[in-house]
Amino acid sequence: MNKIYPNAHHALEGLIDDGMTLAVGGFGLCGIPEALIEALRDSGKKHLTVISNNAGVDGFGLGLLLETRQIRKMVSSYVGENKEFERQYLSGELELEFTPQGTLAEKLRAGGAGIPAFYTKTGYGTLIAEGKETRQFKDEWYVMETSLTADVALIKAWKADKSGNLVFNKTARNFNPLAATAGKVCIVEVEEIVEIGELDADQIHLPGIYVQRMVLNTSPEKRIEKRTTRSA
């Protein structure tokens, strides 16, 4: 089975419809599937629900989809660094499901593992717990959180072999493996594709069984979200 597609637009072809739920890897601008996000914007599909830690920045990453009003709802843990995200949320134009960052990661992991729900102490006694089942275990109270799955996962990896086995680059791994396993279909953008057997089996971060489509992007922009410098 050939998983390699000639470009991001072809990789999305036939998979994306209005109203879909997508899990998108990345943390800020670190490890985001830049080309796939641009292709999603160009598809014109609307009313999307996007599960992602945040929504990039204004004019880049998922911020592109906010500008075109293609996103109906975000499931995220952070709004900062994106003024349009903040504006749409505060004005009621964008639905937002705030989720603590660790809980968001576990909701995706659980979804990918086929676990429908789990208990966590995070959020108990706060707005996060409103309307949710709570339960006491020994002397501690916990909130029940349901898992997350997506119709399609868009992720970014550093290197892949032709079977879709993936290696991520340091912190760019972040939410990418979790998003991949939570998606019914996973599309990955990679910087290098090698022959089967060239990757050290002990160094593979995500098995190719989770990957259905791949696209090569050898020169991603990798924009810095917030540059901080000091005088010499």
Helices and strands as residue ranges (DSSP letters): E 4-5, H 8-12, E 21-24, H 34-43, E 48-51, H 63-67, E 71-76, H 83-90, E 95-98, H 101-113, E 117-120, G 127-129, E 134-137, E 140-146, E 150-161, E 166-167, G 170-173, H 176-182, E 183-194, G 201-203, G 208-210, E 213-216
